[in-house]
Structure formats: structure tokens, C-alpha cells
């Protein structure tokens, strides 16, 4: 189980660049309804960075995503799912953290 503080938003990494938000949402919604999903793109090139953030309606659903989807294969890649850090949840107006 994750060592991060549980919250309703999860970080999803190791996403193959051709995976769409709809494809990822289909996988994530297997554990419960998705409130919002955002893939992160490079500002200069417009290309995907290979990660994103998914917000669920409650912490229990996010915990289920971490338990059940972390390590799941999607388009040849093993997804990495963990609770998002405070300040990097990628909400409206945020850039998902980083430089």
C-alpha cells in the first residue's frame, strides 16, 4: 500500500503517449465514478508527458484505484497509480507541479 496520505486524487504515471483521456477514464472508472481526469501535456510541444491526475468523488474510491489499478497494463505499459501530493493534484489552474 502507498506511503502517501490518502486523498481523493491520484497520480497516474507511465502512461503510453497514445493513450487518450477516454481510454484512461474507462480503466479508472472500473473502481468507481471519476469526478475529473487530466493528462499533462508539455507547454512547448503540446505532446503528452506520460502522466496525469484523476479525481474521484471520495477517498475510498481513490484507495481502490491505488490497490487495484497500480501495475495494470494499458497499451503495453504498467500504470503507476498513487495518491497525489498536496499541491500537485493538477486541479483547475494548476500545472500538475514540477518545473
PDB file as gemmi writes it, atoms N, CA and C in Angstrom:
CRYST1    1.000    1.000    1.000  90.00  90.00  90.00 P 1                      
ATOM      1  N   UNK A   1       0.842  -1.186   0.000  1.00  0.00           N  
ATOM      2  CA  UNK A   1       0.000   0.000   0.000  1.00  0.00           C  
ATOM      3  C   UNK A   1       0.878   1.238   0.000  1.00  0.00           C  
ATOM      4  N   UNK A   2       0.355   2.328  -0.475  1.00  0.00           N  
ATOM      5  CA  UNK A   2       1.086   3.572  -0.608  1.00  0.00           C  
ATOM      6  C   UNK A   2       1.479   4.154   0.745  1.00  0.00           C  
ATOM      7  N   UNK A   3       2.620   4.838   0.783  1.00  0.00           N  
ATOM      8  CA  UNK A   3       3.034   5.531   1.996  1.00  0.00           C  
ATOM      9  C   UNK A   3       2.544   6.975   1.997  1.00  0.00           C  
ATOM     10  N   UNK A   4       1.903   7.403   0.928  1.00  0.00           N  
ATOM     11  CA  UNK A   4       1.378   8.769   0.844  1.00  0.00           C  
ATOM     12  C   UNK A   4       0.048   8.873   1.568  1.00  0.00           C  
ATOM     13  N   UNK A   5      -0.275  10.088   1.981  1.00  0.00           N  
ATOM     14  CA  UNK A   5      -1.537  10.356   2.665  1.00  0.00           C  
ATOM     15  C   UNK A   5      -2.702  10.143   1.697  1.00  0.00           C  
ATOM     16  N   UNK A   6      -3.667   9.300   2.069  1.00  0.00           N  
ATOM     17  CA  UNK A   6      -4.820   9.082   1.183  1.00  0.00           C  
ATOM     18  C   UNK A   6      -5.598  10.375   0.937  1.00  0.00           C  
ATOM     19  N   UNK A   7      -6.028  10.545  -0.295  1.00  0.00           N  
ATOM     20  CA  UNK A   7      -6.865  11.673  -0.687  1.00  0.00           C  
ATOM     21  C   UNK A   7      -7.702  11.202  -1.878  1.00  0.00           C  
ATOM     22  N   UNK A   8      -8.595  12.033  -2.354  1.00  0.00           N  
ATOM     23  CA  UNK A   8      -9.487  11.604  -3.441  1.00  0.00           C  
ATOM     24  C   UNK A   8      -8.865  11.752  -4.826  1.00  0.00           C  
ATOM     25  N   UNK A   9      -7.648  12.295  -4.895  1.00  0.00           N  
ATOM     26  CA  UNK A   9      -6.969  12.473  -6.178  1.00  0.00           C  
ATOM     27  C   UNK A   9      -5.759  11.558  -6.264  1.00  0.00           C  
ATOM     28  N   UNK A  10      -5.626  10.882  -7.403  1.00  0.00           N  
ATOM     29  CA  UNK A  10      -4.480  10.002  -7.604  1.00  0.00           C  
ATOM     30  C   UNK A  10      -3.633  10.481  -8.776  1.00  0.00           C  
ATOM     31  N   UNK A  11      -2.346  10.223  -8.666  1.00  0.00           N  
ATOM     32  CA  UNK A  11      -1.389  10.430  -9.743  1.00  0.00           C  
ATOM     33  C   UNK A  11      -1.387   9.149 -10.570  1.00  0.00           C  
ATOM     34  N   UNK A  12      -1.407   9.285 -11.879  1.00  0.00           N  
ATOM     35  CA  UNK A  12      -1.327   8.132 -12.774  1.00  0.00           C  
ATOM     36  C   UNK A  12      -0.127   8.356 -13.684  1.00  0.00           C  
ATOM     37  N   UNK A  13       0.854   7.478 -13.598  1.00  0.00           N  
ATOM     38  CA  UNK A  13       2.074   7.635 -14.379  1.00  0.00           C  
ATOM     39  C   UNK A  13       2.349   6.439 -15.266  1.00  0.00           C  
ATOM     40  N   UNK A  14       3.394   6.584 -16.059  1.00  0.00           N  
ATOM     41  CA  UNK A  14       3.834   5.566 -17.016  1.00  0.00           C  
ATOM     42  C   UNK A  14       2.763   5.303 -18.078  1.00  0.00           C  
ATOM     43  N   UNK A  15       2.082   6.370 -18.476  1.00  0.00           N  
ATOM     44  CA  UNK A  15       1.020   6.270 -19.484  1.00  0.00           C  
ATOM     45  C   UNK A  15       1.656   6.353 -20.870  1.00  0.00           C  
ATOM     46  N   UNK A  16       1.335   5.388 -21.718  1.00  0.00           N  
ATOM     47  CA  UNK A  16       1.807   5.413 -23.102  1.00  0.00           C  
ATOM     48  C   UNK A  16       1.272   6.673 -23.783  1.00  0.00           C  
ATOM     49  N   UNK A  17       2.077   7.304 -24.597  1.00  0.00           N  
ATOM     50  CA  UNK A  17       1.752   8.609 -25.170  1.00  0.00           C  
ATOM     51  C   UNK A  17       0.529   8.611 -26.071  1.00  0.00           C  
ATOM     52  N   UNK A  18       0.151   7.461 -26.599  1.00  0.00           N  
ATOM     53  CA  UNK A  18      -1.019   7.424 -27.475  1.00  0.00           C  
ATOM     54  C   UNK A  18      -2.322   7.120 -26.736  1.00  0.00           C  
ATOM     55  N   UNK A  19      -2.242   6.918 -25.416  1.00  0.00           N  
ATOM     56  CA  UNK A  19      -3.445   6.673 -24.613  1.00  0.00           C  
ATOM     57  C   UNK A  19      -4.216   7.986 -24.474  1.00  0.00           C  
ATOM     58  N   UNK A  20      -5.529   7.927 -24.741  1.00  0.00           N  
ATOM     59  CA  UNK A  20      -6.373   9.112 -24.633  1.00  0.00           C  
ATOM     60  C   UNK A  20      -6.996   9.200 -23.242  1.00  0.00           C  
ATOM     61  N   UNK A  21      -7.536  10.371 -22.913  1.00  0.00           N  
ATOM     62  CA  UNK A  21      -8.236  10.531 -21.643  1.00  0.00           C  
ATOM     63  C   UNK A  21      -9.399   9.551 -21.545  1.00  0.00           C  
ATOM     64  N   UNK A  22     -10.115   9.347 -22.643  1.00  0.00           N  
ATOM     65  CA  UNK A  22     -11.243   8.409 -22.625  1.00  0.00           C  
ATOM     66  C   UNK A  22     -10.782   6.986 -22.322  1.00  0.00           C  
ATOM     67  N   UNK A  23      -9.660   6.560 -22.919  1.00  0.00           N  
ATOM     68  CA  UNK A  23      -9.136   5.223 -22.662  1.00  0.00           C  
ATOM     69  C   UNK A  23      -8.773   5.064 -21.191  1.00  0.00           C  
ATOM     70  N   UNK A  24      -8.101   6.069 -20.649  1.00  0.00           N  
ATOM     71  CA  UNK A  24      -7.689   6.007 -19.258  1.00  0.00           C  
ATOM     72  C   UNK A  24      -8.891   6.087 -18.317  1.00  0.00           C  
ATOM     73  N   UNK A  25      -9.848   6.918 -18.665  1.00  0.00           N  
ATOM     74  CA  UNK A  25     -11.044   7.044 -17.831  1.00  0.00           C  
ATOM     75  C   UNK A  25     -11.813   5.721 -17.775  1.00  0.00           C  
ATOM     76  N   UNK A  26     -11.856   4.992 -18.878  1.00  0.00           N  
ATOM     77  CA  UNK A  26     -12.521   3.684 -18.897  1.00  0.00           C  
ATOM     78  C   UNK A  26     -11.882   2.728 -17.892  1.00  0.00           C  
ATOM     79  N   UNK A  27     -10.565   2.737 -17.803  1.00  0.00           N  
ATOM     80  CA  UNK A  27      -9.868   1.868 -16.858  1.00  0.00           C  
ATOM     81  C   UNK A  27     -10.128   2.340 -15.426  1.00  0.00           C  
ATOM     82  N   UNK A  28      -9.958   3.633 -15.182  1.00  0.00           N  
ATOM     83  CA  UNK A  28     -10.102   4.162 -13.825  1.00  0.00           C  
ATOM     84  C   UNK A  28     -11.531   4.052 -13.302  1.00  0.00           C  
ATOM     85  N   UNK A  29     -12.501   4.146 -14.183  1.00  0.00           N  
ATOM     86  CA  UNK A  29     -13.898   4.083 -13.732  1.00  0.00           C  
ATOM     87  C   UNK A  29     -14.327   2.661 -13.367  1.00  0.00           C  
ATOM     88  N   UNK A  30     -13.451   1.685 -13.578  1.00  0.00           N  
ATOM     89  CA  UNK A  30     -13.745   0.329 -13.117  1.00  0.00           C  
ATOM     90  C   UNK A  30     -13.863   0.264 -11.600  1.00  0.00           C  
ATOM     91  N   UNK A  31     -13.191   1.169 -10.883  1.00  0.00           N  
ATOM     92  CA  UNK A  31     -13.246   1.163  -9.413  1.00  0.00           C  
ATOM     93  C   UNK A  31     -14.326   2.100  -8.872  1.00  0.00           C  
ATOM     94  N   UNK A  32     -14.854   2.993  -9.718  1.00  0.00           N  
ATOM     95  CA  UNK A  32     -15.894   3.917  -9.284  1.00  0.00           C  
ATOM     96  C   UNK A  32     -15.947   5.127 -10.186  1.00  0.00           C  
ATOM     97  N   UNK A  33     -16.952   5.987  -9.973  1.00  0.00           N  
ATOM     98  CA  UNK A  33     -17.111   7.147 -10.837  1.00  0.00           C  
ATOM     99  C   UNK A  33     -15.941   8.129 -10.742  1.00  0.00           C  
ATOM    100  N   UNK A  34     -15.526   8.634 -11.894  1.00  0.00           N  
ATOM    101  CA  UNK A  34     -14.434   9.600 -11.983  1.00  0.00           C  
ATOM    102  C   UNK A  34     -15.033  11.003 -11.990  1.00  0.00           C  
ATOM    103  N   UNK A  35     -14.568  11.844 -11.064  1.00  0.00           N  
ATOM    104  CA  UNK A  35     -15.034  13.236 -10.996  1.00  0.00           C  
ATOM    105  C   UNK A  35     -14.338  14.079 -12.071  1.00  0.00           C  
ATOM    106  N   UNK A  36     -13.028  13.914 -12.199  1.00  0.00           N  
ATOM    107  CA  UNK A  36     -12.285  14.627 -13.248  1.00  0.00           C  
ATOM    108  C   UNK A  36     -11.008  13.861 -13.555  1.00  0.00           C  
ATOM    109  N   UNK A  37     -10.524  14.056 -14.764  1.00  0.00           N  
ATOM    110  CA  UNK A  37      -9.296  13.414 -15.220  1.00  0.00           C  
ATOM    111  C   UNK A  37      -8.566  14.398 -16.106  1.00  0.00           C  
ATOM    112  N   UNK A  38      -7.254  14.512 -15.885  1.00  0.00           N  
ATOM    113  CA  UNK A  38      -6.475  15.434 -16.696  1.00  0.00           C  
ATOM    114  C   UNK A  38      -5.115  14.835 -16.996  1.00  0.00           C  
ATOM    115  N   UNK A  39      -4.831  14.660 -18.286  1.00  0.00           N  
ATOM    116  CA  UNK A  39      -3.494  14.279 -18.716  1.00  0.00           C  
ATOM    117  C   UNK A  39      -2.663  15.549 -18.830  1.00  0.00           C  
ATOM    118  N   UNK A  40      -1.375  15.448 -18.527  1.00  0.00           N  
ATOM    119  CA  UNK A  40      -0.484  16.603 -18.552  1.00  0.00           C  
ATOM    120  C   UNK A  40       0.284  16.609 -19.876  1.00  0.00           C  
ATOM    121  N   UNK A  41       0.309  17.791 -20.508  1.00  0.00           N  
ATOM    122  CA  UNK A  41       0.985  17.969 -21.792  1.00  0.00           C  
ATOM    123  C   UNK A  41       2.094  18.997 -21.660  1.00  0.00           C  
ATOM    124  N   UNK A  42       3.148  18.831 -22.448  1.00  0.00           N  
ATOM    125  CA  UNK A  42       4.239  19.797 -22.486  1.00  0.00           C  
ATOM    126  C   UNK A  42       3.732  21.102 -23.088  1.00  0.00           C  
ATOM    127  N   UNK A  43       3.996  22.196 -22.426  1.00  0.00           N  
ATOM    128  CA  UNK A  43       3.503  23.501 -22.903  1.00  0.00           C  
ATOM    129  C   UNK A  43       4.109  23.910 -24.239  1.00  0.00           C  
ATOM    130  N   UNK A  44       5.365  23.565 -24.449  1.00  0.00           N  
ATOM    131  CA  UNK A  44       6.052  23.992 -25.669  1.00  0.00           C  
ATOM    132  C   UNK A  44       5.714  23.123 -26.877  1.00  0.00           C  
ATOM    133  N   UNK A  45       5.693  21.819 -26.681  1.00  0.00           N  
ATOM    134  CA  UNK A  45       5.497  20.909 -27.813  1.00  0.00           C  
ATOM    135  C   UNK A  45       4.060  20.434 -27.964  1.00  0.00           C  
ATOM    136  N   UNK A  46       3.284  20.514 -26.870  1.00  0.00           N  
ATOM    137  CA  UNK A  46       1.912  20.009 -26.906  1.00  0.00           C  
ATOM    138  C   UNK A  46       1.827  18.498 -26.816  1.00  0.00           C  
ATOM    139  N   UNK A  47       2.974  17.851 -26.633  1.00  0.00           N  
ATOM    140  CA  UNK A  47       2.995  16.393 -26.537  1.00  0.00           C  
ATOM    141  C   UNK A  47       2.715  15.955 -25.103  1.00  0.00           C  
ATOM    142  N   UNK A  48       2.088  14.781 -24.936  1.00  0.00           N  
ATOM    143  CA  UNK A  48       1.811  14.296 -23.579  1.00  0.00           C  
ATOM    144  C   UNK A  48       3.099  13.978 -22.824  1.00  0.00           C  
ATOM    145  N   UNK A  49       3.050  14.203 -21.508  1.00  0.00           N  
ATOM    146  CA  UNK A  49       4.213  13.924 -20.667  1.00  0.00           C  
ATOM    147  C   UNK A  49       4.186  12.516 -20.086  1.00  0.00           C  
ATOM    148  N   UNK A  50       3.099  11.783 -20.291  1.00  0.00           N  
ATOM    149  CA  UNK A  50       3.043  10.401 -19.810  1.00  0.00           C  
ATOM    150  C   UNK A  50       2.504  10.245 -18.408  1.00  0.00           C  
ATOM    151  N   UNK A  51       1.862  11.301 -17.890  1.00  0.00           N  
ATOM    152  CA  UNK A  51       1.231  11.184 -16.577  1.00  0.00           C  
ATOM    153  C   UNK A  51       0.027  12.106 -16.501  1.00  0.00           C  
ATOM    154  N   UNK A  52      -0.762  11.907 -15.464  1.00  0.00           N  
ATOM    155  CA  UNK A  52      -1.939  12.742 -15.269  1.00  0.00           C  
ATOM    156  C   UNK A  52      -2.485  12.572 -13.866  1.00  0.00           C  
ATOM    157  N   UNK A  53      -3.637  13.177 -13.626  1.00  0.00           N  
ATOM    158  CA  UNK A  53      -4.271  13.153 -12.320  1.00  0.00           C  
ATOM    159  C   UNK A  53      -5.743  12.814 -12.482  1.00  0.00           C  
ATOM    160  N   UNK A  54      -6.228  11.962 -11.594  1.00  0.00           N  
ATOM    161  CA  UNK A  54      -7.630  11.566 -11.605  1.00  0.00           C  
ATOM    162  C   UNK A  54      -8.224  11.863 -10.245  1.00  0.00           C  
ATOM    163  N   UNK A  55      -9.331  12.593 -10.241  1.00  0.00           N  
ATOM    164  CA  UNK A  55     -10.033  12.877  -9.001  1.00  0.00           C  
ATOM    165  C   UNK A  55     -11.295  12.022  -8.945  1.00  0.00           C  
ATOM    166  N   UNK A  56     -11.462  11.336  -7.836  1.00  0.00           N  
ATOM    167  CA  UNK A  56     -12.667  10.561  -7.579  1.00  0.00           C  
ATOM    168  C   UNK A  56     -13.548  11.345  -6.607  1.00  0.00           C  
ATOM    169  N   UNK A  57     -14.768  10.888  -6.405  1.00  0.00           N  
ATOM    170  CA  UNK A  57     -15.696  11.581  -5.524  1.00  0.00           C  
ATOM    171  C   UNK A  57     -15.404  11.351  -4.045  1.00  0.00           C  
ATOM    172  N   UNK A  58     -14.624  10.316  -3.727  1.00  0.00           N  
ATOM    173  CA  UNK A  58     -14.303  10.060  -2.326  1.00  0.00           C  
ATOM    174  C   UNK A  58     -12.967   9.332  -2.206  1.00  0.00           C  
ATOM    175  N   UNK A  59     -12.431   9.362  -1.005  1.00  0.00           N  
ATOM    176  CA  UNK A  59     -11.129   8.750  -0.737  1.00  0.00           C  
ATOM    177  C   UNK A  59     -11.181   7.235  -0.895  1.00  0.00           C  
ATOM    178  N   UNK A  60     -12.287   6.610  -0.514  1.00  0.00           N  
ATOM    179  CA  UNK A  60     -12.389   5.147  -0.621  1.00  0.00           C  
ATOM    180  C   UNK A  60     -12.221   4.668  -2.060  1.00  0.00           C  
ATOM    181  N   UNK A  61     -12.784   5.396  -3.010  1.00  0.00           N  
ATOM    182  CA  UNK A  61     -12.638   5.014  -4.415  1.00  0.00           C  
ATOM    183  C   UNK A  61     -11.200   5.202  -4.875  1.00  0.00           C  
ATOM    184  N   UNK A  62     -10.572   6.298  -4.438  1.00  0.00           N  
ATOM    185  CA  UNK A  62      -9.166   6.525  -4.784  1.00  0.00           C  
ATOM    186  C   UNK A  62      -8.286   5.425  -4.199  1.00  0.00           C  
ATOM    187  N   UNK A  63      -8.569   5.003  -2.966  1.00  0.00           N  
ATOM    188  CA  UNK A  63      -7.819   3.900  -2.362  1.00  0.00           C  
ATOM    189  C   UNK A  63      -7.973   2.626  -3.186  1.00  0.00           C  
ATOM    190  N   UNK A  64      -9.174   2.385  -3.690  1.00  0.00           N  
ATOM    191  CA  UNK A  64      -9.414   1.218  -4.530  1.00  0.00           C  
ATOM    192  C   UNK A  64      -8.604   1.305  -5.822  1.00  0.00           C  
ATOM    193  N   UNK A  65      -8.499   2.498  -6.397  1.00  0.00           N  
ATOM    194  CA  UNK A  65      -7.706   2.677  -7.617  1.00  0.00           C  
ATOM    195  C   UNK A  65      -6.236   2.362  -7.355  1.00  0.00           C  
ATOM    196  N   UNK A  66      -5.713   2.837  -6.224  1.00  0.00           N  
ATOM    197  CA  UNK A  66      -4.309   2.570  -5.896  1.00  0.00           C  
ATOM    198  C   UNK A  66      -4.094   1.067  -5.718  1.00  0.00           C  
ATOM    199  N   UNK A  67      -5.013   0.402  -5.034  1.00  0.00           N  
ATOM    200  CA  UNK A  67      -4.885  -1.042  -4.795  1.00  0.00           C  
ATOM    201  C   UNK A  67      -5.057  -1.868  -6.060  1.00  0.00           C  
ATOM    202  N   UNK A  68      -6.031  -1.492  -6.891  1.00  0.00           N  
ATOM    203  CA  UNK A  68      -6.449  -2.373  -7.984  1.00  0.00           C  
ATOM    204  C   UNK A  68      -5.937  -1.999  -9.377  1.00  0.00           C  
ATOM    205  N   UNK A  69      -5.521  -0.763  -9.571  1.00  0.00           N  
ATOM    206  CA  UNK A  69      -5.086  -0.350 -10.909  1.00  0.00           C  
ATOM    207  C   UNK A  69      -3.579  -0.140 -10.987  1.00  0.00           C  
ATOM    208  N   UNK A  70      -2.933   0.146  -9.859  1.00  0.00           N  
ATOM    209  CA  UNK A  70      -1.479   0.262  -9.869  1.00  0.00           C  
ATOM    210  C   UNK A  70      -0.894  -1.053 -10.384  1.00  0.00           C  
ATOM    211  N   UNK A  71      -0.059  -0.981 -11.411  1.00  0.00           N  
ATOM    212  CA  UNK A  71       0.543  -2.172 -12.008  1.00  0.00           C  
ATOM    213  C   UNK A  71      -0.264  -2.787 -13.131  1.00  0.00           C  
ATOM    214  N   UNK A  72      -1.440  -2.236 -13.414  1.00  0.00           N  
ATOM    215  CA  UNK A  72      -2.284  -2.747 -14.504  1.00  0.00           C  
ATOM    216  C   UNK A  72      -1.664  -2.337 -15.831  1.00  0.00           C  
ATOM    217  N   UNK A  73      -1.705  -3.236 -16.796  1.00  0.00           N  
ATOM    218  CA  UNK A  73      -1.162  -2.964 -18.130  1.00  0.00           C  
ATOM    219  C   UNK A  73      -2.191  -2.218 -18.969  1.00  0.00           C  
ATOM    220  N   UNK A  74      -1.729  -1.162 -19.623  1.00  0.00           N  
ATOM    221  CA  UNK A  74      -2.555  -0.413 -20.575  1.00  0.00           C  
ATOM    222  C   UNK A  74      -1.673  -0.027 -21.748  1.00  0.00           C  
ATOM    223  N   UNK A  75      -2.010  -0.530 -22.932  1.00  0.00           N  
ATOM    224  CA  UNK A  75      -1.246  -0.252 -24.159  1.00  0.00           C  
ATOM    225  C   UNK A  75       0.236  -0.586 -24.001  1.00  0.00           C  
ATOM    226  N   UNK A  76       0.506  -1.724 -23.368  1.00  0.00           N  
ATOM    227  CA  UNK A  76       1.874  -2.190 -23.249  1.00  0.00           C  
ATOM    228  C   UNK A  76       2.678  -1.589 -22.114  1.00  0.00           C  
ATOM    229  N   UNK A  77       2.067  -0.749 -21.299  1.00  0.00           N  
ATOM    230  CA  UNK A  77       2.762  -0.122 -20.175  1.00  0.00           C  
ATOM    231  C   UNK A  77       2.069  -0.477 -18.871  1.00  0.00           C  
ATOM    232  N   UNK A  78       2.853  -0.659 -17.806  1.00  0.00           N  
ATOM    233  CA  UNK A  78       2.309  -0.907 -16.480  1.00  0.00           C  
ATOM    234  C   UNK A  78       2.030   0.439 -15.819  1.00  0.00           C  
ATOM    235  N   UNK A  79       0.765   0.736 -15.572  1.00  0.00           N  
ATOM    236  CA  UNK A  79       0.396   2.012 -14.969  1.00  0.00           C  
ATOM    237  C   UNK A  79       0.922   2.116 -13.542  1.00  0.00           C  
ATOM    238  N   UNK A  80       1.321   3.302 -13.171  1.00  0.00           N  
ATOM    239  CA  UNK A  80       1.711   3.594 -11.790  1.00  0.00           C  
ATOM    240  C   UNK A  80       0.635   4.493 -11.206  1.00  0.00           C  
ATOM    241  N   UNK A  81      -0.037   4.032 -10.161  1.00  0.00           N  
ATOM    242  CA  UNK A  81      -1.114   4.803  -9.536  1.00  0.00           C  
ATOM    243  C   UNK A  81      -0.791   4.966  -8.064  1.00  0.00           C  
ATOM    244  N   UNK A  82      -0.801   6.217  -7.596  1.00  0.00           N  
ATOM    245  CA  UNK A  82      -0.531   6.519  -6.200  1.00  0.00           C  
ATOM    246  C   UNK A  82      -1.295   7.783  -5.832  1.00  0.00           C  
ATOM    247  N   UNK A  83      -1.451   8.023  -4.538  1.00  0.00           N  
ATOM    248  CA  UNK A  83      -2.134   9.238  -4.115  1.00  0.00           C  
ATOM    249  C   UNK A  83      -1.318  10.452  -4.527  1.00  0.00           C  
ATOM    250  N   UNK A  84      -1.999  11.499  -4.974  1.00  0.00           N  
ATOM    251  CA  UNK A  84      -1.325  12.728  -5.387  1.00  0.00           C  
ATOM    252  C   UNK A  84      -0.820  13.468  -4.157  1.00  0.00           C  
ATOM    253  N   UNK A  85       0.320  14.154  -4.306  1.00  0.00           N  
ATOM    254  CA  UNK A  85       0.840  15.006  -3.248  1.00  0.00           C  
ATOM    255  C   UNK A  85      -0.006  16.263  -3.173  1.00  0.00           C  
ATOM    256  N   UNK A  86      -0.143  16.819  -1.972  1.00  0.00           N  
ATOM    257  CA  UNK A  86      -0.788  18.123  -1.836  1.00  0.00           C  
ATOM    258  C   UNK A  86      -0.006  19.119  -2.694  1.00  0.00           C  
ATOM    259  N   UNK A  87      -0.708  19.979  -3.409  1.00  0.00           N  
ATOM    260  CA  UNK A  87      -0.050  20.982  -4.237  1.00  0.00           C  
ATOM    261  C   UNK A  87       0.279  20.506  -5.636  1.00  0.00           C  
ATOM    262  N   UNK A  88       0.165  19.207  -5.916  1.00  0.00           N  
ATOM    263  CA  UNK A  88       0.445  18.711  -7.266  1.00  0.00           C  
ATOM    264  C   UNK A  88      -0.750  17.961  -7.828  1.00  0.00           C  
ATOM    265  N   UNK A  89      -1.921  18.244  -7.316  1.00  0.00           N  
ATOM    266  CA  UNK A  89      -3.101  17.489  -7.732  1.00  0.00           C  
ATOM    267  C   UNK A  89      -3.612  17.872  -9.106  1.00  0.00           C  
ATOM    268  N   UNK A  90      -3.047  18.921  -9.688  1.00  0.00           N  
ATOM    269  CA  UNK A  90      -3.378  19.245 -11.074  1.00  0.00           C  
ATOM    270  C   UNK A  90      -4.795  19.745 -11.261  1.00  0.00           C  
ATOM    271  N   UNK A  91      -5.331  20.399 -10.242  1.00  0.00           N  
ATOM    272  CA  UNK A  91      -6.670  20.940 -10.350  1.00  0.00           C  
ATOM    273  C   UNK A  91      -6.736  22.117 -11.294  1.00  0.00           C  
ATOM    274  N   UNK A  92      -7.915  22.713 -11.451  1.00  0.00           N  
ATOM    275  CA  UNK A  92      -8.054  23.849 -12.350  1.00  0.00           C  
ATOM    276  C   UNK A  92      -7.060  24.950 -12.015  1.00  0.00           C  
ATOM    277  N   UNK A  93      -6.362  25.410 -13.031  1.00  0.00           N  
ATOM    278  CA  UNK A  93      -5.386  26.479 -12.842  1.00  0.00           C  
ATOM    279  C   UNK A  93      -4.013  25.966 -12.453  1.00  0.00           C  
ATOM    280  N   UNK A  94      -3.907  24.718 -12.033  1.00  0.00           N  
ATOM    281  CA  UNK A  94      -2.618  24.144 -11.658  1.00  0.00           C  
ATOM    282  C   UNK A  94      -1.960  23.517 -12.860  1.00  0.00           C  
ATOM    283  N   UNK A  95      -0.645  23.362 -12.763  1.00  0.00           N  
ATOM    284  CA  UNK A  95       0.055  22.744 -13.894  1.00  0.00           C  
ATOM    285  C   UNK A  95       0.480  21.326 -13.573  1.00  0.00           C  
ATOM    286  N   UNK A  96       0.015  20.801 -12.445  1.00  0.00           N  
ATOM    287  CA  UNK A  96       0.389  19.441 -12.096  1.00  0.00           C  
ATOM    288  C   UNK A  96       1.728  19.372 -11.392  1.00  0.00           C  
ATOM    289  N   UNK A  97       2.269  20.538 -11.026  1.00  0.00           N  
ATOM    290  CA  UNK A  97       3.523  20.564 -10.266  1.00  0.00           C  
ATOM    291  C   UNK A  97       4.729  20.454 -11.173  1.00  0.00           C  
ATOM    292  N   UNK A  98       5.891  20.468 -10.550  1.00  0.00           N  
ATOM    293  CA  UNK A  98       7.128  20.311 -11.304  1.00  0.00           C  
ATOM    294  C   UNK A  98       7.617  21.611 -11.874  1.00  0.00           C  
ATOM    295  N   UNK A  99       8.687  21.528 -12.657  1.00  0.00           N  
ATOM    296  CA  UNK A  99       9.327  22.732 -13.182  1.00  0.00           C  
ATOM    297  C   UNK A  99       8.756  23.170 -14.493  1.00  0.00           C  
TER     298      UNK A  99                                                      
END                                                                             
